[in-house]
Amino acid sequence: MTSRSSPRLLLDAMLGKLSTYLRMCGYDAAYALDRGVEDDDAVLALARQEGRTLLTRDAGLAGRAGDALLLESKDVTDQLRELRAAGCTLSLDDPSRCSACNGDLERVESGETPQHAPDVDERRVWRCRNCGQHFWKGSHWESVEETLSKL
């Protein structure tokens, strides 16, 4: 499964940190707790309702889902290795998903950034259409890139 052609994902309550990595790789990766959903039945209903592939560490929950990928590791780097072994493309292009809320990002023009963001003439900046958070390829981006390169 690749980020551009993969099914939409739903990560259960145990995989919050992983959702950030997947969003940075361009995946539409909803996180159950962001939706206020924790109960197994509600997670399954949400996955079905939105046509999402469930990612979980819960074998029982994975067995009940029609479309699920069971991850065994607690460590996010090991979870990324499991996903890569399952055929997921894990690489960074330009940001396309908000790592905070999973919304779509749009490129920001000059004069449209908050004071803490870099000048768009020096570095590209994106804004989430849903929550308004701004993103750019800074030290966090570099850290994720380094983690992915070591998988």
C-alpha positions as CSV (number, residue, x, y, z in Angstrom):
1,M,0.0,0.0,0.0
2,T,1.4,3.4,-0.9
3,S,0.5,6.8,0.5
4,R,-1.0,8.1,-2.7
5,S,-3.1,5.1,-3.6
6,S,-3.8,3.4,-0.3
7,P,-7.1,3.2,1.5
8,R,-7.8,5.7,4.1
9,L,-6.6,4.6,7.6
10,L,-8.0,4.6,11.1
11,L,-5.6,4.2,13.9
12,D,-7.0,3.0,17.3
13,A,-6.2,4.6,20.7
14,M,-2.9,2.7,21.0
15,L,-1.3,4.3,17.9
16,G,-1.5,8.0,18.3
17,K,2.2,8.7,17.7
18,L,2.2,6.6,14.6
19,S,-0.6,8.7,13.2
20,T,1.7,11.7,13.1
21,Y,4.3,9.8,11.1
22,L,1.8,8.5,8.6
23,R,0.2,11.9,8.1
24,M,3.7,13.4,7.4
25,C,4.1,10.6,4.8
26,G,0.9,11.8,3.1
27,Y,-1.5,9.1,4.4
28,D,-5.1,10.0,5.3
29,A,-4.7,8.7,8.8
30,A,-7.5,9.4,11.2
31,Y,-6.8,8.7,14.9
32,A,-9.7,7.3,16.9
33,L,-9.1,9.5,20.0
34,D,-9.1,12.7,17.8
35,R,-12.7,11.7,17.0
36,G,-13.6,11.0,20.6
37,V,-13.9,7.2,19.9
38,E,-12.2,4.6,22.1
39,D,-14.7,1.8,22.5
40,D,-14.0,-1.2,20.1
41,D,-17.5,-1.2,18.7
42,A,-17.4,2.5,18.0
43,V,-13.9,2.2,16.4
44,L,-15.2,-0.6,14.1
45,A,-18.3,1.4,13.2
46,L,-16.2,4.5,12.3
47,A,-13.9,2.4,10.2
48,R,-16.8,0.9,8.3
49,Q,-18.7,4.2,8.0
50,E,-15.7,6.0,6.5
51,G,-14.3,3.1,4.5
52,R,-11.0,3.1,6.4
53,T,-8.5,0.3,7.0
54,L,-8.1,-0.2,10.7
55,L,-4.5,-0.2,12.2
56,T,-4.4,-1.7,15.7
57,R,-2.3,-3.5,18.2
58,D,-5.4,-5.4,19.5
59,A,-5.6,-8.9,17.9
60,G,-9.3,-9.3,18.9
61,L,-10.3,-6.0,17.4
62,A,-8.3,-6.7,14.2
63,G,-10.1,-10.1,13.9
64,R,-13.5,-8.4,14.1
65,A,-12.7,-5.8,11.5
66,G,-13.3,-6.5,7.8
67,D,-10.1,-4.6,6.8
68,A,-7.4,-4.4,9.4
69,L,-3.6,-4.5,9.8
70,L,-2.4,-5.8,13.2
71,L,0.8,-4.3,14.5
72,E,2.6,-6.1,17.3
73,S,5.2,-3.5,18.5
74,K,4.7,-0.8,21.1
75,D,7.6,1.2,19.7
76,V,6.7,3.6,16.9
77,T,9.9,3.0,15.0
78,D,9.2,-0.8,15.1
79,Q,5.6,-0.1,14.0
80,L,6.9,1.8,11.0
81,R,9.1,-1.2,10.2
82,E,6.1,-3.5,10.4
83,L,4.2,-1.2,8.1
84,R,7.1,-1.1,5.6
85,A,7.2,-4.9,5.7
86,A,3.5,-4.9,4.9
87,G,4.1,-2.9,1.8
88,C,3.5,0.7,3.0
89,T,5.6,3.4,1.3
90,L,7.1,5.6,4.1
91,S,8.7,8.6,2.7
92,L,8.4,12.4,2.9
93,D,7.5,14.6,0.0
94,D,6.0,18.1,0.4
95,P,3.6,18.1,3.4
96,S,0.0,17.3,2.4
97,R,-1.7,16.3,5.6
98,C,-1.9,18.1,8.9
99,S,0.1,16.1,11.5
100,A,-2.2,17.5,14.2
101,C,-5.7,16.9,12.8
102,N,-5.3,15.1,9.5
103,G,-6.7,18.0,7.5
104,D,-5.6,18.9,4.0
105,L,-2.7,21.4,3.8
106,E,-2.5,24.4,1.4
107,R,0.5,26.4,0.4
108,V,0.8,29.8,2.1
109,E,1.7,32.9,0.2
110,S,3.8,35.8,1.5
111,G,2.2,37.9,4.2
112,E,-0.1,35.0,5.3
113,T,2.1,33.4,8.0
114,P,2.1,34.0,11.8
115,Q,5.1,35.7,13.3
116,H,6.7,32.4,14.5
117,A,6.7,30.8,11.0
118,P,9.5,31.3,8.6
119,D,9.3,33.9,5.8
120,V,7.8,32.2,2.7
121,D,10.5,33.8,0.6
122,E,13.1,31.7,2.5
123,R,11.1,28.5,3.1
124,R,7.8,27.0,1.9
125,V,5.0,27.1,4.5
126,W,1.7,25.3,4.5
127,R,-1.5,25.8,6.5
128,C,-4.1,23.3,7.5
129,R,-7.5,24.0,6.0
130,N,-9.2,22.6,9.1
131,C,-7.3,23.8,12.2
132,G,-5.2,26.6,10.7
133,Q,-1.9,25.2,12.0
134,H,1.2,26.1,10.0
135,F,3.9,23.7,8.8
136,W,7.3,23.9,7.2
137,K,10.3,21.6,6.8
138,G,12.2,22.3,10.0
139,S,13.9,20.3,12.7
140,H,10.9,18.0,13.3
141,W,10.7,17.2,9.6
142,E,14.4,16.4,9.6
143,S,14.0,14.1,12.6
144,V,11.2,12.2,11.0
145,E,13.2,11.9,7.8
146,E,16.2,10.5,9.7
147,T,13.9,7.9,11.5
148,L,12.4,6.8,8.1
149,S,15.9,6.5,6.5
150,K,16.9,4.0,9.2
151,L,14.0,1.6,8.7
